[in-house]
Every structure is written in C-alpha cells, then in structure tokens.
C-alpha cells in the first residue's frame, strides 16, 4: 500500500482542535495518528456527587436530522452498550434556504439534548465526547447554538470538521469489512453531508486502527435532508430520482478519480452506514418492525438493492410512511438517501454491499477507550 492520504473535498469551515490540521484538496500527507484526539470532560452538565460506577463512556452525535446518544462500558474485545437514545430533530430543516438554524428546530433539539444529559447523569458517565456535524458547521448561528446548549442544558458540544467526521465513521464500522477484502469503500449518508473513504489493504487485526488504511476520503455537501429539500421527497418519479442521482454524481467525481483503483482490488465491496442503508436492509428482510440485530452486518447483493430501490421509487408517500421500517418521519427522506447511494454504486460498482447499523458514536467510543488503554489493562 502506498504511504499516501488524499483529501479530495473542500477545506472544512470549522477546524476541530483535536483532529490535527486540515488537509488541502488532492494534497499528499502523512497517515493519520492511530486515534483521533478528543476533548476530555466534554460532558459538562450537572454532576452526580457519586457516579454509579465510573466505568461508562458516552458518545453523542448531533446531525442535521438526528440526535443520537450511546452509552457503553468496555468489554473484552470492544464495548457493551448500556443505554442508547435516538430522536429525529431535523436541526437542519430549512437551513439550505435560510443559512440559519430555525427557532423551532433549536427547541426540538434542546429537548432531545436534555434527555441525553439526564441519561448520562443516571449512568454515571466518566468520559464523553459530544459532537455536532454539518448543520452546526454550515449554519451562521451554529456557534451561538452551541453556546445556548451549554447555558441551557449544560452540555459542551464540539463542532467537528469533515475530516474528523469521516474518520469517526470509518472507525465505527470498519470492523464489518470483509477481512479478506483488499479494498473497501466506506460511506456514511447523513442529513446534511455524506462522508466517504477508501480503505486500501487488508486489516492486520480486528483491533487495529482502520484509519491507517485510508487512502482517500471526501465529505460531500449533500445529505438526505438537503437533497430532499432541493428536489422534493414526497412525490418522487424516476425522472426526479435521476436528477438527484446526477447532482450527487457531479459532487462525487473528485473522489471517484482519487479512488479509481479501489474496485479493481480482490474482494472489493461497499460498506455503508446510515438510516438509508439500514432501511433498505429492513425492507429487504421484510421485517414487521426494524430489528438492528438482523440488519447490522447484513450483506445485500447488487440485484437485491436494485429491486428494493425500484420498489420505493414506484411507491407513494403514504405507502412509505406506513412501512414499519420507514415511518412518517423519514418517508420524505428515504428516496433522497437512495439517490446518494445510487450515485456511489454507479461510481464504484460492487456485487455486494454490507450494511452497518453503527457509525460515528461507535467510532467515538472506540477512540475514547483506546486512548484510555482499557483493552491493554484488561490483557495485563
């Protein structure tokens, strides 16, 4: 594997103080450090006088569409989840037009963050990292919103740059890559952005840092919310779907060039993490209700993805809203996500896709525990 790291995206607007210098587009750089540094003590809310046991870690991911929390304790070869929370808040609703986080979206988000704070207090979290991504990065009032969260909720949110977000996504789900694959393209379709990375070479061990294998990465300024708002997500035709795909294909071209050799390697496959791919997995399995245990790690063949996406395109809004694996909150977004996925599939044809119901939060937890040396201590 060549000792090369390429960032094919734009310079991030917000530089995360813990992620190192931003890379210039198409510039070579040294490989990343084994773990992304993170802010200790990011959880600044009211503290219990005596933690439950002081062994829990927490990761919060506040995106354009969702607010997600994961609380876990180290285990022998990873971690054990002790609590979780997820709520659709649509923080970035209308952001593309106004460039501002709306008051209604802020109110919804503050309510969800209070729930997260209380859960962390109850579980006696010893260390946490709480990140905000594209909505706060791009909004003109993103920094003031973060200050409001600290004042009203007592949580210190960290607006991370695109490089950090991409690396955390890789860290969180790379364990699901086929160990015999010599090349994998990992992507995370978010609400306001899509992170994508090429992992070159086979993993040396399950506990090795996958970020060392990143050969190229990018962060596309499109997600399910932004695409749906621009093209419409309620009434979607084959023609409007192709327009969505075309927009994403144009944005994907620089990464496609940088990672042009990816699909030629033995065992190449795609690995996706997002509500889009987990929804497709649930539909494919015909689940009466979404079941993470059955979807996380699921392999889908190329032809099966074609069939499920085609079924969604010809369905109407009400049919999508009543589907147990979609629901009304995501019925207007799912086809926008499918369009982003389709652009990636056309750029990197693969006979199979592996679905990960894991991502940024798991990446944060892995890094926190790796930095604390919890697995080294357990081996000793």
N, C-alpha and C positions, 0 to 999 in steps of 0.2 A: 504494500500500500504506500502510495506517495505521501510524504510528510507535508500535506497541504490542506489548508482550510480556506474555503471561499464563502464570502457573504455576497449574494447576488441581489440583495434588496437595497432599499433606500436607507440612508442614515436614520436611526431612530431619533424621535423628537425628545424623548426623556432618557437620560443615561442613568442606569441603575448603578449606584455607587459600589455595589458588591459584585458586579459581573465583569469588571475589567473594562478596558477601552473598547469603544465601538469600532467595528472593522469597516474599512472603506469598501465600496462596491467592487467586486471582482479583484480584490487585493489578497495576495497570499499572506498568511500569518502563521504563527506557531500554534500548535494544538492547544486546546483549552486545558485549564487545570482540571484535576480529577473531579472536583466537586465545586459547584457554584457557591461562593461565599454567601451567607445570608445573615440578616440582621438578627442578632441575639436580642431577646427581650422585645420582639415585635408585638407581643400581646401586652398592651399597656392598660388594660381595663382594671376594674376593682379586683383586688386580690383577696383570696381566702387567707385567713390567718394560719391555717394548716391545710396544705394540699391533701388530696385524697391519698396519693402515694408518691407523687412527684415523678412518675415514670412515663407519663403520657406526652406525646408530641401532637401539635396541631398544624394543619395547613389549610389556608383559606384562599380560594380563587374567585375573585370578583370580576366577572367578564361583562361583555356587552349585553348578554341575555340572562345569564345565570349567576347566582351566588351559591358557592359550594364550600362546605367545610368537611374536613376529615380529621378525626382524632384517632391516634393509634399508639400502641405500645410495641417496643422491639420484641421480635421473636427470634428463633434460632437462625433462620435464613431470610429474614425480612421483617415484617411487622404484622401485628394483629389489630384490625380495626375495632375500636371500642365504641365509637359513635360517629354518626355522619348526618349531614343536613344538606339539602339542595332545594332551592326555590327559584323559579323564573321571576326575575325582577325587571327585565328589559330596561336596564340602566341606560342603554344607548338608543332608546326609542326616539326617533326624530332627530338624532344627532347629525346625520349627514346633511340635513337641510339647515339646521339652526346653529350647528357647531357648539351647542351648549347642552349640558345635562339638564333636563326639564325638572321642575319642582315636583311633579307627580312621580317621575322616575326616582328622584332622590328620596322621596318619602317612602316609596316601596322598598328601596334598598336599605334605608336606615332601619326599617322594621325587621328585615331579614338579618341584618348585622347584629341587632340586639339579641336575636335568638342565638346566633353564633357565639356571642360574648358569654351568654348565660351557660351554654353548653361547655365552653372551655373552663369556666369557673367551676362548674359542677364536677368535671373530670379532673380537676387539679392539674391542668396543663403546665408542664415545666418549661417548655420552649416551643415557640411557634414562629411561623412566617406567614404573613397575610399580604397577598399580592393583589394588585388591580392591574388590568391589562388595557386593551385597545380603547375602550370607551373613555377611561380616565386619561390615557395618553393623548388622545386627539381632541378632547373637549377643552374649550378655552377656560372653563371653570372647573377643570379636573383637579387642580391643586387645591382650590378653595373647598371643593367637595371633600377631599381627603382631610383638610383641617376641620371641617364640620363633623366628620366621622369621629375624629379624635376628641373633639369637645363634647359632643352629644352622646357618643356611645362608649368612648374610652378605648378605642382600638386604633393602632397605628398602622394604616395601610401603606404599602410600598408600591409605587407605580414603577413597574419593571419595563425595561426596554424589550425590543422584539427579539434580540439575541437571547436574552435570558429566558423569555417565554418559550422559544423554540427548543432550547437546551433542556428545560424542565420537562417539556412534553416528551422528548426523547428519553430522558432518564426515567420517566414514569411508566413508559410502556414498552421499552426496548426488550424487556425480558421475554416478551411474547414472540419476538422474531425467531424464525426457524434457525436453530443453531447450525444447521448445515448450509444455510444460505450465505453466499459470499457478497451479497449486496442487497440492501433493503432501503426502500423509500418510505419514510415515516411522515405522516401528516396529521395535523390537528385542525379540524374545521371549527372555528369559533363563531361568535356572534358578529364580531367586527373585523376579524382578521383570520388568516389561515397560515399556520406555520408548517413548513415542510423541510425535511432534511434527508440527505443521502448518507447512509451508513455503509462504508466500504470495508470489506473484510469480515471474517468470522469473529464471533465473540470468543475471547480467550477463556472466560469463566462466567458463570451466572452472576457473580458479584462484582465483576469488573465494570468500570465506568464506561457506558456506551458512548459518551460524548467524545472520547478519544478517537472514535471511529468516524466522526462526522467529517465528510469530505466537502460538502457544500450544503448551504442552508439558505432559506429565504422566508420572509414574512410578507404575505400578500395582503394589501389593504382592503380585503373583501371577506365578509363572513355571511352567515345566513340572514342576519338582520339587514345588513347593508344591501345585499343583492335583492332580497325580497322587497325592500322599500323602493329600490330603483326600478325593478321590473314587475312588481306585483307578485304576491304569493298566494292570493286567494283563488283567482281564476288563472290557471296556467295551461297553455296549449303547447303542442310540440314546437310551434314557431317561437313562442316566448321563452320556452325552455332552452332552445338553441341559442337565443340571444344571450341568455345568462351564461351558457357554456362558453360562448365566443368571447365575452368580456373577460372571463377568468383565464381563458387560454392565452390571451394577449398579455396579461399580467404574469403568467407563468413562464413565458418564453425565456427570460434570462436564466432562471433556474433549470429549465429543460436543457439549455445549451451547456450549462456548467456541469450537469449530472447526466450528460448524454450517454456515458458509458455504463450507467447503472444497470439498465435492463439487460445488458449483454453478459453479465456475470452468472456463474452457475447458481441455480436455486433462487434467483431473484424473485422477490414478491413485494407487494404493498402491505403496509401496516397502518391502519387508521384508527384514530381515537377521536370521538366526538359524538354528539347526540345524533348526527346524521347516520353514521355507520352503525351505531348500536340499534337505532330504529330499524334500519334495513335488516339487521340480523334478527330482530324480534319478529318482523313481518315474514321473513323467510322461514322461520321456525313455526310460524302460525301460532304464536303464544297467546293464550287467553288473557294474559297480563304480562307486562315486561318482567323478565327474570334475569338479573345480572349474572347469576351463576351459570346460566346456559348460554349467554351471549358473549361474555368475556372470554376471549381465546377462540371464538368460533372462526372456522375457515369458510369462506364463500368462494365458489367458482365464478369465473367471469360471466358465464352464461346465466347463472342464477342472479347475479347483480343486474344484468340487463333486464331480466324478466320482472324483478321487483320494481325497478325504476320505471319501466314501461307501465306497469300496473298503477303506480302512483300518478303518472302523468295523465292517464285517462280517467282517473278518479276525480270526483268533485270535492269541494271543500268540506261539505257535511260528512262525506264518507271518510275523509281523512280525520276529521275531528272526532268521530265516534270510534275510530280504530283504537283498541286498547294499548297499542304500542306507540301511538302518536299523541292523541288528545287535542283538545281545543287550543291549548296554549301554544302548540307547535304546529298546528295544521297549516298555518300560512307561511311557515319557515322551512318545512321539510324538503320541498322541491328545490328551493334555493340551495340547500345543502347538497342535494343530489346533483345539481348542476356543477357545483365546485368539485365534487367527487368525480363527475364525468370528465371534466377537463383534465384532472390528474390522471385518470385512467387512459385517456387518449394520448397524453404526453408520455406515459410510462406503461405501455401495455403489459399486463401480467395475467397469467392464467388463474391467479388466486389472490385473495385479499384476506388478511387476518384482522379481526375486529377486537379492539381493546376497549373495555369499559374501565379505563383508568387513564391518567394523564398528569396534568400539572400538579395536582395535590399529592399524588403518589411520588412524583419526582421531588417535590419539596421535602416530603418526609424522608425519602431515601437519603437526600443530601444532608439533612439535619442529623440523622442518625449516623451517617458515615463520618461527618465532621466530629461527632462526639465519640467516635470509636466504639460504639456499642457492640458491634459484632466482634471486634478484636478482643474486647474484655470478656465476652462470652466464650470465645475459643480458649482464652487463657484459663 
